Amino acid sequence: MNKSWNILFLAGLFEIGWVVGLKHANSVTTWILTAIAIYLSMHLLIVASQKLPAGTAYAVFAGIGATGTVVLEIVLFGEPFRLSKILLILLLLGGVIGLKLVTDEQAGEQES
């Protein structure tokens, strides 16, 4: 049952990678890695959406990406730490966790 959620989480991690890559890529190698991350994140999102409701999957995907990107920018790239930003990220994470808790994986399956 959690396989689709795990795939979605992995898609969100690749989303973080390509968003950061778009801002910080500065060589052919980093641009290629960014392009690979874009492909993998979208592919994994599509795979997860086959079992999960598309709206829920996309909201969770975007929430993981936004949260991870903000945290990475603060930790690795010197973005200023602001309590208001962290509180809003926590609110976003609460919504993502809430969506997971109330979503039945089987609800998004198509009947064959």
C-alpha positions in Angstrom: 0.0 0.0 0.0 2.8 2.4 0.8 4.7 1.7 -2.5 3.0 4.5 -4.3 3.6 6.9 -1.5 7.3 5.9 -1.4 7.5 6.5 -5.2 5.9 9.9 -4.7 8.3 10.8 -2.0 11.2 9.8 -4.3 9.7 12.0 -7.0 9.6 14.9 -4.5 13.3 14.4 -3.7 14.2 14.5 -7.4 12.0 17.7 -7.7 14.2 19.3 -5.0 17.2 18.3 -7.1 16.1 19.9 -10.3 14.7 23.0 -8.7 18.1 23.6 -7.0 19.8 22.6 -10.2 18.0 25.2 -12.2 19.3 27.9 -10.0 22.8 26.6 -9.4 23.8 24.6 -12.4 27.0 26.1 -13.9 28.5 23.3 -16.1 27.4 20.8 -18.7 27.5 18.1 -16.1 25.3 19.9 -13.6 22.8 20.8 -16.4 22.7 17.1 -17.5 22.1 16.1 -13.9 19.3 18.7 -13.6 17.7 17.4 -16.8 17.8 13.8 -15.5 16.3 14.9 -12.2 13.4 16.6 -14.1 12.7 13.5 -16.1 12.9 11.2 -13.0 10.7 13.5 -10.9 8.0 13.7 -13.6 8.1 10.0 -14.4 7.8 9.0 -10.8 5.0 11.4 -10.2 3.1 9.8 -13.2 3.8 6.3 -11.8 2.5 7.3 -8.3 -0.5 9.0 -9.8 -1.7 5.8 -11.3 -2.5 4.5 -7.8 -3.1 7.7 -5.9 -5.6 10.5 -6.7 -3.8 12.9 -9.1 -4.7 16.0 -7.1 -3.4 14.6 -3.9 -0.3 13.2 -5.5 0.5 16.6 -7.1 -0.1 18.5 -3.9 2.2 16.2 -1.9 4.8 16.3 -4.7 4.8 20.1 -4.7 4.8 20.3 -0.9 7.9 18.0 -0.7 9.6 20.0 -3.4 8.9 23.4 -1.9 9.8 22.3 1.6 13.0 20.6 0.6 14.1 23.5 -1.7 13.6 26.1 1.1 15.5 23.9 3.6 18.3 23.2 1.2 18.7 26.9 0.3 19.0 27.8 4.0 21.4 25.0 4.9 23.6 24.8 1.9 23.4 28.1 0.0 23.2 30.8 2.7 19.6 31.9 2.3 18.7 33.9 5.4 16.9 32.0 8.1 13.5 33.5 9.0 11.2 32.1 11.6 8.1 33.1 9.5 9.5 31.0 6.6 10.0 28.0 8.8 6.5 28.3 10.4 5.0 28.4 6.9 7.0 25.4 5.8 5.7 23.5 8.9 2.2 24.5 8.0 2.8 23.1 4.5 4.2 19.9 5.9 1.1 19.5 8.1 -1.0 19.7 5.0 1.1 17.1 3.2 1.0 14.7 6.1 -2.8 15.3 6.5 -3.4 14.5 2.8 -1.4 11.3 3.2 -3.4 10.3 6.3 -6.8 10.9 4.7 -6.1 9.5 1.2 -6.8 5.9 0.4 -4.3 4.6 -2.1 -7.0 2.4 -3.8 -9.2 5.5 -4.4 -7.1 6.6 -7.4 -7.0 3.2 -9.1 -8.8 2.8 -12.4 -11.0 -0.2 -12.7 -10.1 -2.5 -15.5 
